[in-house]
Each structure stands twice: as structure tokens, then as C-alpha cells.
Amino acid sequence: MKSITIKGSKRESVGKKATKDLRNAGQVPCVLYGTDGEPLHFAAEELAFKDLVYTPDVHTVKIKLKSGKGFDAILQDIQFHPVSDAILHVDFYQIFEDKPITMEIPIHTEGVARGVKNGGVLRYNLRRLKVRGLPGDLPDYIIADVTKLKIGQKLYVTEVESDDYKIQHPDNTVICQVRTSRNLVELEEEDEDEVAADEVPATEVDDQAAVKGGEDTKKQE
């Protein structure tokens, strides 16, 4: 998994006035949990979080303080201003290479579903999967191959299992499914990948158009 570096400085004061002064100076108050002893309070520039927060991807974080100390961590929680969306506060949790962690990993679908080719629509139930594993084994994203999905079929979390992590969802959890769309004529055949154009049955709209065309012809006569 990719990692980004956030440089900060330890906070000497954690009162409301000190916090307000930090925000006015373009700094974000942060807390690192999981360290030996008390949580570590520090601050970092708001711009340092853009590659961590404003992205669909997930990252581990290397926190580097001016004192020279460094910590590996993951983002645990973030608070935004309700109006301006400015970052108000960030919580991190320290991680260790030999201890498993739980993270939500984004899902990337691969291929074009067979049912979509035949007029269906791919609907997503999940965009991320909660998984648990060692930090070094967790992927940047999880690939879900939807190529074989026909209309009405679903892709379950069991289809993306891996020895590198353990999925924290029930086995019957659906990632995505191919559903029918309005006025859809299902073209799928068990033994054929494609349906010839002259084999496609006419839709109700086509039938109505044919009847109307016949009526127009009679009027002209």
C-alpha cells in the first residue's frame, strides 16, 4: 500500500485558544493514538492533507515531527467545518508491521459485464470493503471481475477473497449486480456470447410503431 508523509510539530498546549490560533494560522490539530503512554498531540499544515483526504484511494501515513521522531499510522477520523468544509481535526492510529489492522479498501471493477452488453445496468452495493490484515499485505485497491455477470446475477464478497487479508463482511454481502432496465429485452443465451441482430425479438415499442405505420398507410390510400 502506498504511503504519504505528513510533517508536523508537537503541540505544547491543547486548550481551545491554542487550537483556534492553530486553525487561524492554517494548521490542523491532530492526535495520534496507539502510542506508548498518552496520545500524541501535534499539528500540521492543512495543505499536507490534500493527497490523503481528497482522493478515493487509501494510504498509510508517515508522520514526521520536527523533533525527529517518526510514526507509521492510518487515518482514523476527520472532522470538517459544516459550512466551509475546512479540516478542523484529524485522528490517526499508530500501526506496526507485525500487527494486523482493519481498513476500508476501495473496489475497482474489471471488465464489462455480459449483462451490461445485453442492455442491463451494473449497480453497486459497495464501493469499499472492510478488510483486516498486516499493513504490508493490504492492497491499494481490490479488483472485482464483473465480466461473467449476466442479467440478474450478483457478485459476492467471496469472489474477491485473498490470503493476504480477511474480509470483514458476511459471505452473502453483495458488491454489485446487473439489473434490468426499463423496456429491456433479455438477449442472453446460456451457450452463446452474442446474439445476431436478426434474432432479436421486437419490443413492444417496435410493435406499436408497426401498427401506427400501417394505419398511416391506410389514411394515405
C-alpha positions, -999 to 999 in steps of 0.1 A, spaced: 0 0 0 12 35 -8 22 59 19 23 96 22 43 118 46 29 144 68 53 168 86 42 183 118 52 196 152 42 185 187 17 207 204 26 222 237 -9 234 245 -42 217 237 -66 243 250 -94 260 230 -75 292 225 -44 274 213 -65 253 189 -82 284 175 -48 300 170 -35 270 151 -65 270 127 -62 307 121 -25 300 111 -36 273 85 -26 245 108 -48 214 116 -48 200 152 -41 162 152 -40 134 176 -20 101 172 -34 72 192 -19 39 199 15 52 210 31 41 243 16 62 270 -7 92 263 -20 101 229 4 124 209 -10 158 201 6 176 171 -3 200 143 4 200 105 -4 224 76 -38 219 61 -23 216 26 -4 185 38 -37 165 39 -49 171 3 -34 138 -10 -47 119 20 -83 133 22 -93 144 -12 -88 111 -30 -108 78 -34 -76 59 -27 -63 48 8 -28 53 21 -8 47 52 8 77 67 43 85 79 41 112 105 74 131 109 78 156 137 103 184 139 118 167 169 130 139 146 105 113 158 85 94 132 55 72 133 36 49 109 -1 54 111 -35 53 94 -63 78 92 -89 71 119 -112 100 118 -115 135 103 -138 164 111 -148 191 86 -163 226 91 -201 222 83 -201 253 60 -166 258 46 -155 221 46 -122 232 61 -104 204 80 -110 210 117 -94 180 134 -77 147 124 -72 115 144 -45 89 135 -38 55 148 -3 41 150 4 9 132 31 -17 134 43 -41 106 37 -72 127 2 -63 139 -29 -66 118 -51 -36 112 -86 -31 98 -91 -7 68 -117 1 42 -101 -7 8 -117 7 -25 -131 -17 -50 -121 -14 -87 -143 -33 -111 -126 -50 -141 -142 -59 -175 -176 -53 -189 -204 -74 -176 -221 -97 -201 -255 -85 -188 -245 -49 -194 -236 -57 -231 -272 -70 -234 -288 -39 -220 -286 -43 -183 -273 -19 -158 -245 -25 -133 -255 -14 -98 -230 -11 -69 -239 -21 -34 -204 -14 -20 -176 9 -31 -152 -2 -4 -145 -34 15 -136 -36 52 -107 -60 55 -81 -70 81 -45 -79 76 -9 -69 81 -2 -33 68 24 -46 43 -1 -71 29 -31 -47 23 -35 -37 -14 -42 -2 -27 -75 -15 -41 -93 -47 -46 -101 -59 -81 -136 -73 -88 -140 -90 -122 -176 -85 -134 -171 -99 -169 -192 -131 -164 -222 -114 -147 -255 -119 -166 -287 -100 -161 -300 -108 -126 -267 -121 -113 -247 -107 -83 -210 -106 -73 -204 -115 -37 -175 -107 -14 -164 -143 -15 -154 -137 -52 -126 -114 -41 -111 -133 -12 -74 -134 -7 -48 -150 15 -34 -115 22 -64 -103 42 -96 -113 58 -129 -97 46 -149 -83 75 -183 -88 58 -207 -117 58 -203 -141 28 -237 -131 14 -227 -95 11 -232 -82 -25 -206 -60 -41 -225 -53 -73 -252 -68 -95 -266 -65 -130 -302 -54 -131 -327 -50 -159 -335 -15 -173 -369 -3 -185 -382 -19 -217 -352 -43 -217 -354 -74 -239 -331 -100 -224 -308 -114 -251 -287 -137 -231 -283 -173 -241 -266 -200 -220 -243 -212 -248 -239 -180 -268 -219 -149 -261 -235 -128 -288 -270 -127 -303 -273 -118 -340 -293 -87 -348 -319 -106 -369 -326 -129 -339 -335 -102 -315 -373 -102 -308 -392 -70 -315 -400 -48 -285 -435 -36 -276 -424 -2 -289 -415 -17 -322 -449 -34 -325 -467 -2 -317 -447 16 -344 -455 -11 -369 -493 -8 -362 -491 30 -364 -472 28 -397 -500 5 -411 -527 30 -401 -508 59 -417 -506 39 -449 -543 33 -450 -550 70 -444 -529 79 -474 -548 54 -496 
